[in-house]
Amino acid sequence: MADKRIPLTREQLEAIAREFPTPFHIYDEAAIRANIRRLFKAFSWAPNFREYFAVKAAPNPHLLAILRDEGCGADCSSLPELLLAEKTGIRGESIMFTSNDTPIHEFAKAVELGAVINLDDLTHLDYLSKGLGRIPGLICFRYNPGPLRSGNAIIGNPEEAKYGCTREQLVEGYRRARDLGATRFGLHTMIASNELNPQYFVETAVMLFSLVREISETLGIRFEFVNLGGGIGIPYRPDQHPVDIEALADGIHEAYDAHIVARGLAPLAIYMENGRMVTGPYGYLVSRVLHLKKTWKTYVGLDACMANLMRPALYGAWHHISIPGREGEPADMVCDITGSLCENNDKFAIDRHIQHVAPGDLVVIHDAGAHGHAMGFNYNGKLRSAELLLREDGSVKLIRRAETVDDYFATLDFSGLG
């Protein structure tokens, strides 16, 4: 069962809210550090194991700095994400830049930083060669197995996904990269998101290990690494179980010995690019009840909305919700928990059983440490909330201030309208 306790008491949250008004996201530094250390320990058997934290999950330099200090690199897919990595002191091959309809100036910045270039399509080789005058010496391609593998609800089935190359395109891509001067090679895939079955990742590793053998033999090239992608899920629901990271790593270890070591292809570095499982369970959206409304249903209206956390509206995703200080009381109030956007899907929960609440009560939405604040937006003129860091010594630090109305108007031109 998933542990859904909050690392702060109601009194502590109220004290924080007096300094930083709700809504806000707050992240637990100690838990994030312990979690990433567990991942590295589980893969300590793997030669040159790297975790490239998926910047899109939580693009805050303070969080990136914590993970950098713990040995993580950065998985980036845009110029601002590259700049975040650079400004946080992450450079060189500690950056994995994964192409996805990427403009040439973003590739140029990635090459300038010395990042690993992970290409999404065969045509991107010519695009790079023409736009930059050369291709990097290290080239990686993203594989899409199509109907050979199933995906899941969030990322979809591979044959419907816009990402990656077919097996035949991979062979041709590495051939052309070799002929254009590339001398170092890696292989990548990412075919599931928020997956809780550890065997899925073992099967993914076997798939890539087999491809490494096949392409190596066909083209006479040697692969330096495989990137197994991210996608390790977290137990959003209290009755779900977290992924057994040690069992997952042991399964991949067995596959590595059988498919890589036994065939003389070692050493082959193992990379991953997890985001959600690294910070997701250790971030919380703290909000306050503004209104109670009773019509055909009971509605609990918060001062947060889907601009602060859009996963429930976008995916129908479940997030556990707790009422600080009332965790032991009966959850016999059935309600929809809503925000204030002019959209009827602006709901954090539908027909949810919670403890009885009143206007002014704090509400905590769990597992908001990844793809939470990062997916914020300004529809309806809503302003994105602050981000706070609960440090290891128990103090709280503001790591992103809340947006203001001046921020909202900063890119608008009102000249000539008066």
C-alpha positions in Angstrom: 0.0 0.0 0.0 1.2 3.5 -0.8 2.1 5.8 2.2 0.0 9.0 1.8 1.2 10.8 4.9 2.1 14.5 4.7 5.5 15.5 6.0 4.1 18.5 7.7 1.4 19.0 10.4 -1.6 21.2 10.0 0.0 23.7 12.3 3.2 23.8 10.3 1.2 24.2 7.0 -0.8 27.0 8.5 2.5 28.7 9.5 3.9 28.4 6.0 0.6 29.7 4.5 0.8 32.8 6.6 4.1 33.6 4.9 3.3 32.1 1.4 -0.4 32.3 0.7 -2.1 29.3 -0.8 -2.2 27.8 -3.3 1.4 26.6 -3.4 3.5 23.6 -4.3 5.9 22.3 -1.7 8.6 19.7 -2.3 10.3 17.4 0.3 14.1 17.6 -0.2 15.0 14.8 2.2 12.6 12.4 0.6 13.7 13.3 -3.0 17.4 12.7 -2.0 16.6 9.4 -0.4 14.6 8.2 -3.3 17.3 9.0 -6.0 20.0 7.4 -3.8 17.9 4.3 -3.8 17.7 4.3 -7.6 21.5 4.6 -7.9 22.1 1.9 -5.4 19.8 -0.5 -7.2 21.7 0.0 -10.4 25.2 0.1 -8.8 25.9 -3.1 -10.7 25.5 -1.4 -14.1 28.6 0.1 -15.8 28.4 3.9 -16.0 24.8 4.0 -14.9 23.2 7.4 -15.5 19.9 8.9 -14.5 18.9 11.9 -16.7 16.2 13.6 -14.7 13.3 14.5 -17.1 13.4 18.3 -16.7 9.8 18.6 -18.0 8.5 17.0 -14.9 9.7 19.7 -12.5 11.6 22.5 -14.2 13.0 24.3 -11.2 16.7 25.0 -10.8 16.7 24.3 -7.1 15.3 20.8 -7.7 17.7 20.3 -10.6 20.6 21.4 -8.3 19.6 18.8 -5.7 19.5 16.1 -8.3 22.8 17.3 -9.8 24.4 17.0 -6.4 23.1 13.4 -6.2 24.7 12.5 -9.6 21.8 13.1 -12.0 22.0 14.6 -15.4 19.2 16.3 -17.3 16.9 15.0 -20.0 15.9 18.0 -22.1 13.8 18.6 -25.2 13.7 22.4 -25.6 15.9 25.4 -25.5 14.7 26.7 -22.1 15.2 23.2 -20.6 18.8 23.2 -22.0 19.3 26.7 -20.5 17.9 25.5 -17.1 20.4 22.6 -17.2 23.3 24.9 -18.1 22.5 27.5 -15.5 22.3 24.7 -12.9 25.8 23.5 -13.8 24.7 20.5 -15.9 26.7 20.3 -19.1 28.3 18.0 -21.6 27.1 14.4 -21.8 25.3 14.9 -18.5 22.6 16.3 -20.8 20.5 14.1 -23.1 18.7 16.1 -25.7 15.8 14.3 -27.3 14.6 15.6 -30.5 10.9 16.0 -31.3 10.2 18.4 -34.2 13.1 20.4 -33.0 14.3 23.7 -34.7 18.0 23.9 -35.7 18.9 26.6 -33.2 17.9 24.3 -30.4 20.1 21.5 -31.8 22.9 24.0 -32.1 22.6 24.9 -28.4 22.6 21.2 -27.4 25.7 20.6 -29.5 27.4 23.7 -28.0 26.8 22.3 -24.6 28.2 18.9 -25.6 24.9 17.1 -25.0 24.1 13.6 -26.2 21.9 14.1 -29.3 19.0 11.7 -29.4 17.2 11.8 -32.8 13.6 11.1 -33.3 13.7 10.5 -37.1 16.0 9.4 -39.8 15.6 12.7 -41.7 17.1 14.6 -38.8 20.5 13.4 -39.8 20.4 15.5 -43.0 18.7 18.3 -41.1 21.6 18.4 -38.7 24.2 18.1 -41.4 22.8 20.9 -43.4 21.9 23.2 -40.5 25.1 22.7 -38.5 27.5 21.8 -41.2 28.2 18.4 -39.6 26.7 15.8 -37.3 27.9 15.1 -33.8 30.4 12.3 -33.2 28.0 10.7 -30.8 24.5 9.8 -32.2 21.6 8.1 -30.6 18.2 7.2 -32.2 14.9 6.7 -30.5 13.2 3.4 -31.2 9.5 2.9 -31.7 8.6 -0.8 -31.7 5.1 -0.3 -33.0 2.8 -3.3 -32.7 5.6 -5.4 -31.1 4.9 -3.8 -27.8 1.9 -2.4 -26.0 1.9 1.1 -24.4 -0.4 2.4 -21.7 -3.2 5.0 -21.2 -1.0 8.1 -20.9 1.5 7.7 -23.7 -0.7 5.5 -25.9 0.3 2.4 -28.0 3.6 2.8 -29.8 2.1 2.4 -33.3 -0.1 5.5 -32.6 2.8 7.5 -31.1 4.5 10.3 -33.0 7.9 9.3 -31.4 10.8 7.3 -32.7 12.0 5.2 -35.6 11.1 1.7 -36.9 13.6 -1.1 -36.7 14.4 -0.8 -40.4 14.9 3.0 -40.0 17.2 2.4 -37.1 19.5 0.2 -39.2 19.6 2.8 -42.1 20.0 5.7 -39.6 23.0 4.2 -37.9 24.5 3.2 -41.3 24.1 6.8 -42.5 25.4 8.3 -39.3 28.5 6.1 -39.5 29.1 7.1 -43.1 28.7 10.8 -42.2 31.4 10.5 -39.6 29.7 9.5 -36.3 32.0 7.2 -34.3 30.0 6.7 -31.1 26.5 5.3 -30.8 23.6 4.9 -28.3 20.1 3.6 -28.5 17.0 4.9 -26.7 13.3 4.1 -26.3 10.4 5.5 -24.3 7.2 3.6 -24.8 5.3 3.8 -21.5 4.4 6.4 -18.9 3.5 5.9 -15.2 3.9 2.1 -15.5 3.7 0.2 -12.2 4.7 -3.3 -13.5 8.5 -3.7 -13.1 8.5 -6.6 -15.6 7.5 -4.1 -18.3 10.9 -2.4 -18.0 12.8 -5.7 -17.9 11.1 -6.6 -21.2 12.0 -3.1 -22.6 15.7 -3.8 -21.7 15.6 -7.2 -23.4 14.1 -5.5 -26.5 17.0 -2.9 -26.6 19.7 -5.4 -25.8 18.5 -7.6 -28.7 18.5 -4.6 -31.1 22.1 -3.7 -30.0 23.3 -7.2 -30.9 21.4 -7.2 -34.2 22.5 -3.7 -35.4 26.1 -4.2 -34.1 26.4 -7.4 -36.1 24.8 -5.9 -39.2 26.8 -2.6 -39.4 30.0 -3.5 -37.5 29.5 -0.6 -35.0 29.7 -0.8 -31.2 27.1 0.8 -28.9 28.2 2.7 -25.8 24.9 2.8 -24.1 21.2 2.1 -24.1 18.7 4.5 -22.6 15.7 2.6 -21.2 13.7 5.8 -21.0 11.6 6.7 -18.0 8.0 5.9 -17.3 8.4 4.2 -13.9 5.1 5.0 -12.3 4.1 6.1 -8.8 1.1 4.8 -6.8 -1.3 7.7 -7.0 -4.1 5.7 -5.3 -3.6 4.6 -1.7 -4.4 1.0 -2.6 -1.6 0.8 -5.3 1.9 -0.4 -4.6 5.1 1.4 -5.6 7.4 -0.1 -8.1 10.0 -2.4 -6.5 13.0 -0.6 -7.8 15.4 -3.3 -6.6 13.5 -6.1 -8.3 13.3 -4.1 -11.5 17.1 -3.5 -11.4 17.8 -7.2 -10.7 15.7 -8.2 -13.6 17.5 -5.9 -15.9 20.8 -7.2 -14.5 19.9 -10.7 -15.4 18.9 -9.7 -18.9 22.2 -7.7 -19.3 24.2 -10.7 -18.4 22.3 -13.0 -20.7 22.1 -10.7 -23.8 25.1 -8.4 -23.5 27.8 -10.0 -21.4 27.3 -13.4 -22.8 27.6 -12.1 -26.4 30.7 -10.0 -25.9 28.9 -6.7 -26.1 29.9 -5.4 -22.6 30.5 -2.9 -21.3 27.3 -1.3 -22.3 26.2 1.6 -20.1 22.6 1.7 -18.8 20.9 5.1 -18.8 17.4 6.1 -17.6 15.4 9.3 -17.8 12.9 9.2 -15.0 11.0 12.2 -13.8 7.8 11.3 -12.2 9.2 8.6 -9.9 12.0 10.9 -8.7 10.0 13.9 -7.5 6.4 13.0 -8.0 5.5 11.5 -4.6 7.4 14.2 -2.8 5.5 17.3 -4.0 2.2 18.5 -2.7 -0.3 21.2 -3.9 -1.6 23.0 -0.8 -4.8 24.8 -1.2 -7.6 26.3 0.9 -11.4 25.8 0.8 -13.1 28.9 -0.4 -16.7 27.8 -0.8 -19.1 24.9 -0.2 -21.9 24.6 -2.7 -24.9 22.3 -2.7 -27.1 21.8 -5.8 -27.5 18.5 -7.5 -24.2 17.6 -5.9 -21.9 18.9 -3.2 -19.0 21.0 -4.4 -15.9 21.9 -2.4 -14.4 25.0 -4.2 -10.7 25.6 -3.7 -8.4 28.6 -4.3 -6.4 26.3 -6.6 -7.6 25.2 -10.1 -6.4 23.1 -13.0 -3.9 25.9 -13.8 -2.1 24.6 -10.8 -2.6 20.9 -11.5 -4.2 19.9 -14.7 -3.6 16.1 -14.7 -7.1 15.3 -13.3 -8.8 17.4 -16.0 -6.5 16.3 -18.8 -6.2 12.6 -18.1 -8.9 11.9 -15.6 -6.0 11.2 -13.3 -6.5 10.3 -9.6 -4.6 12.3 -6.9 -5.1 11.5 -3.3 -6.5 14.4 -1.3 -6.2 14.8 2.4 -7.4 17.3 5.0 -4.5 18.1 7.4 -5.4 17.4 11.0 -8.5 15.3 10.2 -6.9 12.2 8.7 -8.3 10.0 11.4 -11.9 11.2 11.0 -14.5 9.3 8.9 -14.4 10.2 5.2 -18.1 10.4 4.8 -18.5 13.6 2.9 -19.0 12.9 -0.9 -18.2 15.8 -3.1 -16.6 17.1 -6.3 -13.5 19.1 -5.5 -13.3 22.0 -7.9 -11.4 25.1 -9.0 -12.6 28.4 -10.4 -12.0 28.1 -14.1 -14.8 28.6 -16.5 -14.5 25.0 -17.5 -16.7 22.2 -16.1 -13.7 19.8 -16.1 -11.9 22.0 -13.6 -12.2 19.3 -11.0 -9.5 17.7 -8.8 -11.8 14.9 -7.8 -15.3 13.7 -8.6 -17.6 11.9 -6.1 -14.6 11.7 -3.7 -15.1 10.7 -0.1 -13.3 13.1 2.2 -13.6 14.3 5.8 -16.0 17.1 6.4 -14.6 20.5 5.5 -15.6 24.1 5.9 -14.4 27.3 4.2 -10.9 28.2 5.4 -9.7 24.6 5.8 -6.5 23.5 4.2 -6.6 20.8 1.6 -3.5 18.9 0.4 -3.4 17.2 -3.1 -0.7 14.5 -3.1 1.8 13.3 -5.7 2.0 16.7 -7.3 5.8 16.8 -7.5 6.0 16.0 -11.2 3.9 17.3 -14.1 2.1 19.5 -11.6 3.3 23.1 -11.5 5.2 22.4 -14.8 2.0 22.1 -16.7 0.5 25.3 -15.5 -1.1 27.9 -17.8 -2.8 31.3 -17.7 -6.2 30.5 -19.2 -9.0 32.6 -17.7 -6.2 35.0 -16.4 -5.2 32.5 -13.7 -1.8 33.1 -12.2 0.6 30.3 -11.5 1.4 29.6 -7.9 4.6 29.6 -5.9 6.9 26.7 -5.4 8.5 26.0 -2.0 11.2 23.6 -0.8 11.0 21.9 2.5 14.7 21.6 3.3 16.3 18.8 5.2 16.7 20.9 8.3 12.9 21.6 8.3 13.1 25.2 7.1 11.1 26.3 4.0 12.6 28.2 1.1 10.7 30.0 -1.7 12.1 28.5 -5.0 9.7 30.2 -7.4 7.5 33.1 -6.5 3.8 33.2 -7.4 3.0 35.1 -10.6 1.5 38.6 -10.4 -0.9 40.5 -12.5 2.1 42.5 -13.8 3.6 39.2 -15.0 0.4 38.4 -16.8 0.4 41.8 -18.6 4.2 41.8 -19.2 4.0 40.5 -22.8 1.0 42.6 -23.9 1.2 45.9 -25.8 -1.5 48.4 -24.7 0.0 51.3 -26.7 -2.5 53.2 -28.8 -5.6 51.8 -27.0 -6.3 54.6 -24.6 
